[in-house]
Amino acid sequence: MRIFSTDHKVIGKQYIGLALFSVLFGMVLSLIMRFHLVHPDTKVKLFGLLWPDGAPGGQMTPELYLSLMTMHGTIMVFFVLTTAPQSGFGNYFLPLQIGAHDMAFPVLNMLSFWTTALSLLTLLAALIVEGGAPLSGWTAYPPLSGLGKITGPGQGLGQDLWILSIALFCVASLMAAINFIVTVIELRAPDMGYFDMPLTCWGWFVTALISLFAFAVLLAGGILLMLDRNAGTSFFIPGGLIVNDQIQTRSGGSPVLFQHLFWFFGHPEVYIAILPGMGLISTILSVFSGKKVFGYKAMAIALLAIGGLGFVVWGHHMFISGMSPYSSIAFSVLTLAVGVPSAVKTFNWLATLWGGRLRFTAAMHFALGFVSLFITGGITGLILGQPGLDIYFHDTYFVVAHFHLIMGVAAIFAIFAGLHYWFPKMYGRFLHEGLGKLHFYLTFVGVYAVFVPLHFAGFVGNPRRFPDFKEYEFLKSVMPLHIGVTHAAYFLAAAQLIFLFNYFWSQRRGAVAPTNPWGATTREWRDD
Amino acid sequence: MTNVARTGQALLIAASSMFFAAFTSAMVVRRGLSGDWITPLLPTWVWATLLLGPLASWLIQRGHVRPAMAAGAALVSSQLALLAGLRLFVIGEAFFGVLIAAHAAHAVAGVAAIGRFGARASLFWHFVGALWIYLVFLFEVWA
């Protein structure tokens, strides 16, 4: 296998490999954070060795906690949820499913991957430069992210590297989006109309359309933020700031302007993560029910509707930014409207299962798990979409629980489902079914054990991004809950070792798969 | 031009349009936020540069690739000259600087594409020329 290959199958595997590395890295960061939350005063020698400045004597500082949180969020959102379902599976299977010999622009495809890899390296470099990784979260709100190192460790070179990394990622994603869309429009088999495509292809197609418009805006916001930091401009820096006892001379900018630019990308990003999974789950439920997808056209149109609505709801992330109540109502109504196509999809999935000859393979387990998580996470989205409730829940663990379920874990269940389903095509062997099901049950219990209690922490107003709860009297009551969540997180992480073993062991030792092991009707199983 | 090339360029234009739309909307909002906005005074020769994009487009259509590239290079050079005179701490000039630089990057890519692909890259170059006219009018007429 050539490293700088232009073959779509190789590039697909490279994206999946990059996402696998990233998800493990991000998971380790989350475990360190969970450990610190329940043992804030414990000194850990390893922390002191890894971060001499961030954890002197092994005692983690609040700044280090925030930098780990920033890196966890950024790595998971961009390098796992955005890359694996779309660029990983999409690169490998889109050409096969539409009858094309490769993506439309193979060299551009290779450049997309390597730009993504460079972006990841740039981000990881932030961990080892002076000051460490940035503190401003994956949203990088100014003025914290816009003023430079005066705002804290990590806000110097670390934040610059973060912005550069995201800019590179935007460029890579734009290249990939163009490639996907052109491939679908121009390289479909002559006998394949748009409404003949598998729903997986619809998922990748709509996701690419969203990416094309969303990442361009994030890139623009990132460039302006970089200039605020390094060129003395004031796009996002308001007047009258005193930071660390120093008066800031710049004025006239608005952090809210950055929030608008960021969330115009940020909300569609949720759909970039989840839409490929929706397409994939539709296919898997159909194959293992022995039936056609119920309401195929409605499913494709629902994908388009979700993608379109995703661009007009960004204001619901900013209800507390001081926006007009009339704007809030508009954003709220549009947000709740996303529930309509989402419900179409959910009920069609259930109707696909209804009366089918169900085969409970590991892939089917993860597909059903996806539906469960999508419903659970989606319902809390309806709560957060209402300004009156969101103002209370904003920046609490309720939000953390919501987006982890709907955007994080649901998408990761889709990745697991896809790996079990397509592994025979990718490697000629099956993933071990028994280990796959064991991994599913432990993971399914684990994710609910972690994220359901966090909703309750949100109910009592437990703020997110706080490194030490014991400092606050009103949070002492939630410490037992956090201890339970942390143990559940350890359990969940341990369960992933089963998958890792299965993934690598099965590539060499798994049972040899026939050409079309699941009896599917899509083209990838008949094309070589 | 093949359909693949045409569709690819159309999508690139869509992404670039969104990129510049983001800058434009940010500029509109930032201009209205406070009283520190000063619109940069552009030299009169800027109006002449508006012809360079369409001129290059016209040359490409007639197969004169090198003269078209020269016209594109002249446009980029004029933009660099404009950039050199801007003060980034003045917000109006900073926005204009960002837009010029972003456009210059597109123009460089456009010139390179003409050199590599000739008339097959014409669609993108037409966009680059039209975009420059839009940007100058945005600052000289609207702002």
Chai-1 contact restraints between the chains, C-beta under 6 A:
chainA,res_idxA,chainB,res_idxB,connection_type,confidence,min_distance_angstrom,max_distance_angstrom,comment,restraint_id
A,A104,B,V4,contact,1.0,0.0,6.0,A-B,restraint_1
A,L174,B,A15,contact,1.0,0.0,6.0,A-B,restraint_2
A,I178,B,G8,contact,1.0,0.0,6.0,A-B,restraint_3
A,I178,B,L11,contact,1.0,0.0,6.0,A-B,restraint_4
A,I181,B,L11,contact,1.0,0.0,6.0,A-B,restraint_5
A,V182,B,V4,contact,1.0,0.0,6.0,A-B,restraint_6
A,V182,B,T7,contact,1.0,0.0,6.0,A-B,restraint_7
A,V182,B,G8,contact,1.0,0.0,6.0,A-B,restraint_8
A,I185,B,T7,contact,1.0,0.0,6.0,A-B,restraint_9
A,E186,B,N3,contact,1.0,0.0,6.0,A-B,restraint_10
A,E186,B,V4,contact,1.0,0.0,6.0,A-B,restraint_11
A,E186,B,T7,contact,1.0,0.0,6.0,A-B,restraint_12
A,L212,B,A15,contact,1.0,0.0,6.0,A-B,restraint_13
A,F213,B,M18,contact,1.0,0.0,6.0,A-B,restraint_14
A,A216,B,A15,contact,1.0,0.0,6.0,A-B,restraint_15
A,A216,B,M18,contact,1.0,0.0,6.0,A-B,restraint_16
A,A216,B,F19,contact,1.0,0.0,6.0,A-B,restraint_17
A,V217,B,A22,contact,1.0,0.0,6.0,A-B,restraint_18
A,A220,B,F19,contact,1.0,0.0,6.0,A-B,restraint_19
A,A220,B,A22,contact,1.0,0.0,6.0,A-B,restraint_20
A,A220,B,F23,contact,1.0,0.0,6.0,A-B,restraint_21
A,A231,B,L88,contact,1.0,0.0,6.0,A-B,restraint_22
A,G232,B,L88,contact,1.0,0.0,6.0,A-B,restraint_23
A,G232,B,F89,contact,1.0,0.0,6.0,A-B,restraint_24
A,T233,B,L88,contact,1.0,0.0,6.0,A-B,restraint_25
A,T233,B,A94,contact,1.0,0.0,6.0,A-B,restraint_26
A,G252,B,S34,contact,1.0,0.0,6.0,A-B,restraint_27
A,G252,B,D36,contact,1.0,0.0,6.0,A-B,restraint_28
A,S254,B,L33,contact,1.0,0.0,6.0,A-B,restraint_29
A,L257,B,V29,contact,1.0,0.0,6.0,A-B,restraint_30
